[in-house]
Amino acid sequence: MKTMNDLFILEGMKESIVLAGHRGLTRNVQFVNISDTPDIIKFLNKDHLLLTTGYAFKDDTQKLCELIRQMHALNCSGIVIKINRFLKTLPAEVKLLADDLAFPIIDLHTDHSLGEVSRHILNYLNDHEAEQLYYALHVQKEFSDMMIKGYSLNALVEQLGHFLLRPTLLLNHRGEKIAQSHDFRKESMKIIEQEIIEIIKKDLDAAREGNTYAIPSKENQSISTFPVQTKRQDNSMLVIIDSLTLPYPSSQMAIEQAGNVVSFTIIKEQAIEENSRLLKNNFFADLIEMRIQSDEEIISRGNFYGLQEDLNNICIICTVDPKGENYETLQLYEKRLVSFIIVFTISLKMKLSMHK
């Protein structure tokens, strides 16, 4: 059964504010009733939620208190009220009573009508598919906000594991770990993590497209992979343990929404990395082709990359042997190698420039 807490993922309820009775947000909700009549209690029952403008009580605080006592006695869910419409503020006496009874009173934003909010809540209560959709949209919004605020990939994966109540991994297109939920920091999960990675590396093509595998050391447990698109030709992967038994209302739709945000974050980080590498390459090219004439400019631009003029450096130039057995694996370190070469070469060039 749904609770008052569950309603805050719905359109119209997202912007609402709990004014009193916070402890009662675990009350169940089965039905919604809209009314501004003073005798509404005759039409309410257990687990009913009342939506009102408060017009019937705008000049009578005691009547509102009495309604709250009666609704509490019936074990009703709470009241959603447009405070700014008639009451303007919630009377202190009402707030104290609601807090004492753990009876939720929620202020509905004036931009939303009671009928609109009632329709959203009733659809949510009666339609399981709609509930899963609302939850997926809620997950997508939460993750989008985290991405905009600059949260790391590890924070996103941790949050996804929290939403799903399932251990979660993020692997790149080669099956190598990028991020993990806190579950995999436990000693007991180390062996399982190794098993998961080994299983996926043996079947990368299928895992990149999304697949389900049994865990050898865990009877009746499985892992599922979900593709995460990036700028690379092959997908990265979200790996979730026991995704086939997700707690309701979590669903694969919610995972897909979170995966989209993870995808955007990876693409953004790749773009930043590529831009940084391009700037380094341009500086390197300007330096060795002597397009920078001023020593001061060399020092200034070199300092941006952490280079210091008074340090001695050795420039080492090397490459990956394309005929070697480990060529594919070593390609992973090629970008780092290029960066080191550029840094060492620039440092040496700066040093020589200062002593010419």
N, C-alpha and C positions, 0 to 999 in steps of 0.2 A: 504494500500500500504506500502511496505517496505521502510525503510530509510537507509541512510548510516550507522547510528548508529547500526542498526540491523545486519549488516554484520559481526561485530566483534566476533560473536559467531561461525563463520565458520572456518573450517580447512584452514590454510594458512593466513587468515585474523587476527587470534588471536594474532600473533606475530608482526603484522604490526604497524607502528607508524604514527600518524597524524603529519605532518610537518607544515601544515599551513591551514587556513580556518576552524578552529575548530567550529565556529558558524554555519557553513553550514552542519554539520553532520545530520541535520534534513531534508535535501533534499531527495526527493523521488527517488527510483531506480526501473526501469522497465526492463532494458535491459543492456547487457554488450557487449562492442566492444573491440577487441584486434587489435592494429595497431601501427606500427612504421613509417608510411608514413607522410610526412609534410602536405598532403592535407586531413587528416582524418576528418576534420570538415564537408566535403561534405557528410559523411556517418553517422553523429551523429544527434540526435534529442533530444527532451525534455525527461528528466529523463533517459538519457543514461549515463552509466559509462564507462570511457575509461581506459583500462589496456595497459600499454606501458613500454618499457625499456628506453625511452627517447632518443633513438639513433638519431632521426631526429632533435633534438634540442641541441645536445651535444656541438656544437660550436656556437649556436645562441640563446642567452637568450631572445632577442626581439621576435623571432618567438614563443617561448613558452609563453611569456606574451600575444601575440596576440591570440594564441589558447585559453588561459584561458578566455580572454575577449569575444571571439566568443562563447565559450561553456556556459559562464555565460549568454550571451544574449539569447541563446537557452533554458536556464533553465536546462542545463545538471546536472548530479548528482555530478561529481567530477572526479579526476584522481587518479588512483593507479599506481605508477611508481617504477621501480627498480632503486633507486638512485645510488647505488654502481656500477651498471653495466657500465654506461657511464658518467653520470653527476658528480658522486662522492659526491657532496653536492648540496643542493637546493640553487640557487642563491638568494641573499638577495632581489633583485628587484622582483623576482617571489614570494617570501614569502610575501613581503609587499602587493603586488597586490592581492594575494589569501586571505590574512587576511582582506583586505579592502572590497573585494567582498563577503566574507564569502563563498569562493569556496574551498572545501576540496581537499588537496593534501596529499596522503597517501603513505608512503614508504613501499614497499613489501619486505619481507625478501628474501634473495638470495636463500634460501633452497627450495623455492616454485616457480614453473613455472607459467607463465601467463595462460597457457592453463588449468592447474590443478585448479587454483583459479577461473578462468572463469567458469569451469564446476560446482564447488561447489556453486558459486553464482547463476548460472542459475537454478540449481536443487532447490536451496532454494527459488528462486523467483517463480518457476512454480509448485512446489510440496508441498502441504500443509502438507502431512504426513512427508515428509522429513524435513520440517521446524520444526514440533513438535519434531522430533527426534533430530535435531541439538540443539534445545532449551533444551531438556531433558538432553542431554550430557553436555551442558553448565552448567546446574544446578548441575549435578553430579560432574563436575570438581570443581565448586565453593565450594560446600559443602565438597568435599574431601580435598581441600586445607585448609578449615577452621578446619576440624578434625585434620589434620596433625599439624596445628599450635596450637592445644590445646584449641580451642573454646569450651565454655560450651554448654550443651544441650539447655539452654535458648537462647543462641546466635544463635544456629542453627535453633531453632523454630522461632525466631524473623526474621531471614533471609528468611525462607521459607514463612512466612506470607507476607514479603516484595515482594518476587518474584511473589507470587500468587495474591497479592492485596486482601487477604482474612484473617479474624481472624483465628488463628490456636492454637490448644491446643495439648499437649502431655500428655497422661494418661498412667499409668502403667496397669498391667493386672487385677488389682482390680477396675479400673475406677477412680483412685486417681490422681490428677494433679501432674505432674512432672515439666512441663515448659509451657510457654504461650507466645504468641506474645503481643506486647504492647496494642493491642486493648482491651484486657481483664483487663487492669489496669483502664480503664474508669469506672466511677461510673455507667453509664448506661448499662454496660455489665455485672455487677455483678450478676444480677438476671438471665440473659441468661446463664451465666456460670453454675450457680446452676442447672438450668433446664437441660442443656446438660448433666451434670454429673449424675443427677437423671435418665434421660432417658437411658443412657448407662448402669448404674448399674442394671437397671431392665431387661436388655437384653444383658448381658455380652458376652455370647457365640457367638451370631451373630455379636456383635460389634467388637469382637477380630478378626473375619474373614473378616470384611469389610461390612458395611451396611449403609443405608441412613434413616434418621428420620426427621420428621417435628418438628419445634420448636413451642410449644403451644402459646407462647406470641408474636410470629412474624409470621404474615400471609404471606404465599407464600415464606417463607424462610425454608431452610433445613440444616441439617448437614450430613456429610459423614465421616465414620471412615475408616482408612487404617491401616492394620496390620503392626506392627513393631516387628520383631523377636528378641528375646534376648536369654539368656541362660536358661531362665525359660521355663516350658512346655507351658504356655499360653502367647499369644502375648501382647505386649503393643500396644497403638493405637495413631495414629495421627488423630485429629478431625479438620475438616475444614468446615467452614460455607460457604454455597452456592458453593460447589465445582462443581456442575453440570453446572454452568454458568461461568466457569473460563475465564478470558480475554485471547484472542489469543496472542501468541502461547502456553500458558500454557496448560498442559494436565495432565491426570492421570499418564502418563508415567514420567513426570517431578516430580510429587509427589512421585512416586515409587522410583526414583533415590535418591531423598532427604531422603526418608524413609530408604533406605539401609544405607546411611551414618549415620543417627540417630541411626540405629540398631547397627552399628559397634561401635559408640561412647558409647552407653549404655553397650555393651559387654565389651568394654575396661575398663570402670569405674567399672563394676562388678568384673572384673579380678583384678584390682588394690585393690578394697575393700577386696576381698577374700584373696589376698596375704598379705595385712596389717593385717587382722584378724589372718591369719596363723602364722605370725611372733609374734604377741602378744600371741597367744596360746602356741607357742614354748617357748617363754620367761617365760610365766607363769608356764609351765610344768617343765622347767629347774630349776626354782626358788623353787617351792614347793617340788621337788624331790631332792633338794640340789645338783644339778649338777654344780652349780656355787659356787665356793669356795671363790672367792675373793670379798670383800666388794666393792672394787673399780669398778669391772666389773658390780656388781649389780647396783651401782649408775650410771655408765656410760650408761648401757643399759636402765635403768629406766628413765634417763633424755631424752632419745630419744622419749619416750612416754609422755613427759611433767610432769613426776613425780619428786617431790622434797623431799629430805631426811629429811628436818626439818619441814615437815607438819604432823599434826595429821590427821588420816583418820579412818573412820569406815567402816568395810566390811559388806555389807548386801547381803545375799544369798536368792534368791527367784526364783519361777518358775511360769509358766502359768498353771492354772488348766485346764487339757484337758476335764473336764466334764462341765466346765462353758459354759454359753450361748454365751459369747463373745470370745470364744477360737480362731476362725478364725481371728477376728479383732486384737486380742492381739498378734497374731503371728508376726504381722508387727513390733512390738517393741522388739521382742525376741533378735535380733542381737545387738541392742543398750544395752539391759539389760545385755547380756553376756559381752560386752565390759566394761560396768560399773563395773561388778563384778570383772573382771580381773584387771582393774585399781585399784580398792579399795583394792583388795587382795594383789597385788604387792606392793602398797604403804605401807600397814600394814606390810608385810613381810620385806620390806626394813627397816622400822622403827625398827622392832624387831631385825633385823640383826645388826643394828648399836649399839644396846644396849645389845647385848648378852655378 
